[in-house]
Every structure is written in structure tokens, then in C-alpha cells.
Amino acid sequence: MIKKIKKRKLNNKQRQGLMFLLFASPGLIGFLLLSVYPMLRSFYLSFTNRTLLGYDETKFIYFKNYLRAFDDPYVWESLKISFVFTIATLIITNVIGLLSALLINTIKGKKSSFFRTAFYLPSILPAVSMVIMFSWIFNPATGIINSILRSMGVSNPPLWFQGSKTALNALILTSFWAFGAKMVIFFSARQGISLDYYEAAEIDGATSFQQFRFITLPLLQNVIFYNVLMSIVGGLQIFTEAYVLSGTGEGVPINFYVINLYTHAFNSPYQLGYASALAWILFFIIIVFAATYYLINRRIKRKYE
């Protein structure tokens, strides 16, 4: 006797769930293969003596890579340079972004759209092309900056990207072009603040600075938190700009932490295990800074509630 196999029909909820998994599967598979797996793999490699070429036998060496990193003076030097760059660019991009957003907010009509576009456009250009442009501007022989300095009577202008201190200062100065992205976020948040607060403050006789201090800043606190956090994360992971300007290896003028990490992984002797340990150290540093900043932000927020 042949039994008829009944086809099971899916209800609407099950069909919706199946369609969700179907459409989300490419993103989930890509996330697992391109993000989760490399992270877990690098975490494992950080406890080994693995090299990039893999000629030597891979051995599990426990925490030796991490202990080596703490004793490595180049790690501390690169961390210091990265922190200096992060703090400087954080202040420059966020302060200029906030001030420009408040200034554009006072402009009405098509002029506001023009200035928003003009300020935001440089931040969406490729980082490599922007760095190449600034390398021309800071060129010691033919650059605009040194030409201006010579016309002002400076006989020996800086060599900029050929020295460690001047290279860091020049790279900090070039970071201002990225303030447009933060400006747009600040501007959108400022547009969301009701005018009733400012009208009530004007009736009470509050000055413009008092309105900024007691209305604008508190109501923009969440946006300020986001922009500052993204500045910290991006600043500590800076790589492209320094790599294009000076490359990697020993004696580079801008020895950022990620440049140091890249040098150990992809330059001889290709110490992939040690580079993985450096990457996870940076990850934990960012987590600690993010958590600390989050707790500080919460404490400040409670004062205004």
C-alpha cells in the first residue's frame, strides 16, 4: 500500500521567516567568513609563532607574543604617536565640525545647502587621493606651504614628511578635511532641537553663549558621544594616510601602531603570530577607551537630567 505523502504548507509567519533567512543569508555568510572567522583565526594565531609564509613549524607559545609586545619599545612609541594623532584629530574635526554646523544652521535658503555640500564633499573623496594631494601641498621643494613660508622670509622651511615630528604635524593638519562628515551629523542633530527652547531662553534673557552652554550642548550630547567615539576608533587605527606617505619598515617617519603591526606581518621575517597579538592588544585598548568614555558620558548625562 502506497501512502500518500502530504505536503506541509507553511503559514505566513513561517514563510516570512524563511524569506528573511533567504535574503539575509548572503550578508550573514559574508559576515561569518570575512569578519568572524578572521577574528577567531587571528586570536588563535596570536598564541603561536606562526609566520606568513609558513615555512617553520607552527607552535603554540601561549602568551609570549603578548609579553614581547609589552617589552617592545617600538610598540610603546607607536602607541604614543597614535594617541597624539588621535587626540589632535579628535579635537580638530569635532570642534570645527560642530562650529561649522552651528554656523550653517544660521544660514537660510539655498546658501545653506551649498555650504553643507561644499564642507561635506571632501570627506567622501578617497583617502589615497587626498593624501597624494596634500603630499604635493607639503612638498619641501615645490609645495604651496613652503613657498608661502619662503615668501615670508623663512630660509629653511620644514621638510615635513621626511622627519618624524614634522610628518606627524603635517598629517594632523591634513586631517581637517574629514570634518565634513561630523558636520553633517551635528547639523542634523541641531535641526532636531525644537526652537521653543531657544525662544523660552530669550524671554528669560539668556545670551547666545548661555543658550549654547545649557541648551545646545546637553541636547547634542548623544551625537557628540558618537562622533568622539568614532574619532577615537578611527584615529587609533589610522593606516592608509601614513602608508601612502611613508610606507612601512624600519625608519619610517610616521610609525603609527598599525604601521608597526603591518610591518611585522608583511615585512621580513613575516611574524604573523606576533602581528596578530598586536592587533588584539589594539582591540582591547579600544574596548577599554570606549567603555571608559561611555561611563563618563553617562555620568555627565545624569547631571543634566
SULCOR-V55662 format. One record per helix or strand. SS is the DSSP state (hx for helix, st for strand). FROM is the first residue (numbers start at 0). TO is the last residue. If there is no record, write none. Layout:
ss=[SS,SS]
from=[FROM,FROM]
to=[TO,TO]
//
This chain:
ss=[hx,st,st,hx,hx,hx,hx,hx,hx,hx,hx,hx,hx,hx,hx,hx]
from=[11,47,59,63,72,109,126,143,159,163,194,207,220,239,256,271]
to=[44,47,59,70,104,123,136,150,161,190,202,218,235,245,265,303]
//
